[in-house]
Amino acid sequence: MAARPLAARARGISTDGFAVVAAMVALMWVSEIVDLAAGHRLDQLGIEPRDVDGLSGVALAPFLHLGFGHLIANTIPFVVLGLTIALGGLSRILLVTVLVALISGLGTWLVAPGDTLHIGASGVVFGYVTYLLARGWYDRRLVNIVIAVLVAVVFGGILLGGLLPERGISWQAHLFGAIGGMVAARLLRARVARSTT
């Protein structure tokens, strides 16, 4: 078996993480194009609170959007924050995304009003924000603290504003996504601590 230089391995890990972020964004855009062609029928696959059929929306909702304006508004922070997390490698971006999406989706399914439908990647975006903030707190490494400060400056207002209840906005997805990001930072910190002892 050939040895691979450490720098090349690190680049490969980051590239894999970047590819995952790019693939998720591509899936969002393809889904919206298909949804438009299908007369917006895909949107019905979102999260329907406390409806067993609506549970599939936990996995599907982040890839569905209410038009291209909604999609663009989520794509930009998703890419910036997702690529920042992907610097930590493929497993990090996958674990953070899965934890955040599950907590955001299940929390929305449990507490959002009945007879509503929730779609969009903003729950994941809010989770990415709080993950990066909490990672700076838990890790106490200079680079992560600097990233946390930059995230707080750029996205802090959006985070606070998005948690306020507002008609037509799934603040429940935002809230539980934010909780998911903090949980992910704590769990991944514990995982790193165990692997270094």
C-alpha positions in Angstrom: 0.0 0.0 0.0 1.4 3.4 -1.0 1.9 6.1 1.7 0.1 9.3 1.1 1.7 12.6 2.3 -0.1 14.2 5.3 -0.7 17.4 3.4 -2.3 15.6 0.5 -4.5 13.6 2.8 -5.7 16.8 4.5 -6.5 18.3 1.2 -8.4 15.2 0.2 -10.5 15.3 3.4 -11.3 18.9 2.9 -12.1 18.4 -0.7 -14.5 15.5 0.2 -16.2 17.8 2.7 -16.5 20.5 0.1 -18.0 18.0 -2.4 -20.7 17.1 0.1 -21.7 20.7 0.6 -21.7 21.2 -3.2 -23.8 18.1 -3.7 -26.4 19.2 -1.1 -26.7 22.6 -2.7 -27.0 21.0 -6.2 -29.8 18.8 -4.8 -31.6 21.9 -3.5 -31.4 23.6 -6.9 -32.4 20.5 -8.9 -35.3 19.9 -6.5 -36.5 23.5 -7.0 -36.3 23.2 -10.7 -38.2 19.9 -10.7 -40.7 21.4 -8.2 -41.4 24.3 -10.6 -41.9 21.9 -13.5 -44.2 19.8 -11.4 -46.4 22.7 -10.3 -44.9 22.9 -6.8 -46.1 19.4 -5.9 -42.7 18.5 -4.3 -43.3 21.2 -1.6 -46.0 18.9 -0.1 -43.2 16.5 1.0 -42.2 19.0 3.7 -42.6 18.5 7.5 -46.3 18.2 8.6 -46.4 18.5 12.4 -47.6 15.4 14.3 -48.7 13.7 11.1 -46.9 10.3 10.6 -46.8 10.9 6.9 -45.1 14.2 7.5 -42.1 12.6 9.2 -40.5 12.0 5.8 -40.2 15.8 5.6 -37.6 15.7 8.3 -35.2 14.3 5.7 -36.7 16.1 2.7 -37.6 19.6 3.9 -34.0 21.0 3.8 -33.9 20.3 0.0 -37.3 22.0 -0.7 -38.0 25.7 -1.0 -40.8 28.1 -1.6 -39.4 29.5 -4.9 -36.0 30.6 -6.0 -36.0 33.7 -3.8 -36.3 31.5 -0.7 -33.7 29.1 -2.2 -31.1 31.9 -2.9 -31.6 33.3 0.6 -30.7 29.9 2.1 -28.0 28.9 -0.4 -25.6 31.7 0.4 -25.3 31.2 4.1 -25.5 27.4 3.7 -22.5 27.5 1.3 -20.4 29.9 3.4 -21.1 28.1 6.8 -21.1 24.6 5.3 -17.7 25.1 3.7 -16.3 26.5 6.9 -17.5 23.4 8.8 -16.2 21.2 5.9 -12.7 22.5 6.6 -12.8 20.0 9.5 -13.3 17.1 7.0 -15.9 14.9 5.5 -17.1 13.2 8.7 -17.5 16.6 10.5 -19.8 18.1 7.9 -21.8 14.9 7.6 -22.2 14.5 11.4 -23.1 18.2 12.0 -25.6 18.2 9.1 -27.3 15.0 10.1 -27.6 16.0 13.8 -28.8 19.5 13.0 -31.3 18.3 10.4 -32.7 15.6 12.7 -33.1 17.9 15.7 -34.5 20.7 13.6 -36.9 18.5 11.8 -38.1 16.4 14.7 -38.5 19.5 16.9 -40.5 21.2 14.2 -42.6 18.1 13.8 -43.3 17.9 17.5 -44.1 21.6 18.4 -45.1 23.5 15.2 -48.8 24.2 14.8 -50.9 21.4 13.1 -52.1 21.9 9.6 -48.9 23.7 8.6 -46.1 22.7 6.2 -42.4 23.4 6.8 -39.8 23.5 4.1 -36.4 25.0 3.5 -32.8 24.7 4.6 -32.9 27.5 7.2 -33.1 25.1 10.1 -29.8 23.6 9.0 -28.3 27.1 8.4 -29.2 28.1 12.0 -27.7 24.9 13.2 -24.5 25.7 11.3 -24.3 29.1 12.9 -24.7 27.9 16.4 -22.4 24.9 15.8 -19.6 27.3 14.8 -20.3 29.6 17.7 -20.4 26.7 20.2 -17.3 25.1 18.7 -15.3 28.2 19.5 -16.6 28.0 23.1 -15.9 24.3 23.6 -12.6 24.0 21.8 -11.0 27.2 23.0 -8.6 27.1 20.0 -7.7 30.4 18.6 -8.8 29.6 15.0 -12.2 28.4 16.2 -12.7 31.4 18.4 -11.8 33.7 15.5 -14.3 31.9 13.3 -17.0 32.1 16.1 -16.5 35.9 16.4 -16.7 36.3 12.6 -19.9 34.2 12.5 -21.4 36.2 15.3 -20.6 39.5 13.6 -21.9 38.4 10.1 -24.8 36.1 11.2 -25.7 37.1 14.7 -28.5 39.5 13.7 -30.0 36.9 11.4 -29.8 34.3 14.2 -31.6 36.5 16.8 -34.2 37.8 14.3 -35.0 34.4 13.0 -35.8 33.0 16.4 -38.7 35.5 16.9 -42.1 34.0 16.1 -43.3 35.5 12.8 -46.3 34.4 10.7 -45.2 32.5 7.6 -41.7 31.8 9.0 -40.8 28.4 10.5 -39.2 29.8 13.6 -39.6 26.4 15.1 -37.1 25.0 12.5 -34.8 27.9 13.3 -35.0 27.3 17.1 -34.5 23.5 16.9 -31.8 23.9 14.3 -29.9 26.3 16.6 -30.3 23.7 19.4 -29.1 21.0 17.1 -25.9 23.0 16.3 -25.1 23.4 20.0 -25.7 19.7 20.5 -23.5 18.8 17.6 -20.7 21.0 18.9 -20.9 19.4 22.3 -21.1 15.8 21.0 -18.3 16.3 18.5 -16.1 17.9 21.2 -16.7 14.9 23.5 -15.8 12.6 20.6 -12.6 14.4 19.9 -11.7 14.4 23.6 -12.3 10.6 23.8 -10.1 9.9 20.7 -7.2 11.9 22.1 -7.1 10.1 25.5 
